[in-house]
Amino acid sequence: MGIMIKDLIESTDLISVSNSKHALPAKVEDLTTLAEESVEQVALPIIDFSLLTSGSPDQRSKIVEELRNACLHWGFFMVVNHGVPQSLKEELINSCMNFFDLSLEEKSVYEGENASDPCILDPIICGTNFNPASRSVSFWRDYLRVLVHPVFNSPVKPEALSEGLREYSNRSREIMKELTRAIMEGLELEEENIEESLELNSGVQKFSANLYPPCPQPELAIGLPPHADRGLLTLLIQNDVGGLQIKNKGKWVAVNAIPNSIMVNIGDHMEILSNGKYKAVLHRAVVNNKETRISLVMTNGPSTETYVT
Ligand SMILES: O=C(O)CCC(=O)C(=O)O
């Protein structure tokens, strides 16, 4: 398989990325806005999930209103008291780290035919690149991407990955359904049964682990270029290293998850369901020269048979 970033930095004394395929051509990105320090750090709205599921009717209405504002003004928010144990999050992060530690030969089983141009319905794929439009530049990220619903897949190694991934897939799907119901309520688009109309029981759920090893020249490279997500809602957890930036009111701002929160953002299906009121916001991942960052991303969409209008 093509070399992955982690293996590249472990096998060489790389001190520069200029003149390599990992350096961004200026037209891809305004490099001056890439450095973490040059971007303002903002606090995202915090949503107390437990009040949606077990609060009083008044408390629930208050959270529905908070969600409405978060979707309208940010497209991103942090969910706390979500019920996913911290231990599950840590196990999953460790298992994914262990996956990236496998030998290139072991990882190459999942390279697939489309590693530089992955398809949404590939069951398991790993590599470095993002999409065909950006083939000329390699991003500073290794990824593992797994289709976990409606059919559950998982790499065989490391052994612990499958159990944690199944558990997290189930729990995050329930969180996504509850948030979707509350978002619909806030839009006063109360569907009799949103789960049925979007066929969420056979909805597509895609898991990605993104590994961003330290980069010798972070100002010249990017982990993930600006993009918006597919689907209804994306749930993101990460280790303690920041790097996510979102476009808010025309400028890039850095967002850092508070401990034990899940970061949630609007995807393009939700934008369509809200008649364009809520936007699938552009975001990107920048890299640093000190620490490895890992983010675990769960995108949740309707079933492949559903038309969203
Ligand atoms: O790593 C991050 O913070 C962003 C990940 C992301 O946007 C993605 O996987 O689509």
The ligand as a Gaussian input file, in Angstrom:
#p B3LYP/6-31G(d) Opt

LIG

0 1
 O      -10.584000      15.474000      13.012000
 C      -11.418000      16.362000      13.029000
 O      -11.498000      17.163000      13.958000
 C      -12.366000      16.547000      11.876000
 C      -12.716000      15.256000      11.219000
 C      -13.655000      15.428000      10.072000
 O      -14.094000      16.525000       9.780000
 C      -14.064000      14.269000       9.274000
 O      -13.625000      13.139000       9.545000
 O      -14.851000      14.473000       8.325000

